[in-house]
């Protein structure tokens, strides 16, 4: 009887340890940059020699130049859906519509750099 009790306690401890280890292991959330490149690259095929490099550069340099979260997310959406920097007015709050033009001015240089020399 004592042996059964010890075995049951040991199995319980193993089960609890296993559950705790599963809880502590970090969940794998999708990498936002990787997901962006995955969505963007098909639009770049045939236009650019290295579509993944162009998309990664646009994410890391052009979109990163935009401080406003709403405008940056709209820009990333436009690039990933069309392959070119675009922002639909429906994608940003009405109060920020006037900032769309200056945003494109701000990203012009890094965008051209990414499209014509993404390695730099």
Protein Blocks (a to p, Z undefined) as FASTA:
>chain_A
ZZmmmmmmmmmmmmmmmmmmmmmpccddddfklmmmmmmmmmmgojamblmlmmmmmmmm
mmmmpmblklmmmmmmmmmmnopacddfklpcfklmmmmmmmmmmmmmmmmmmmmommZZ
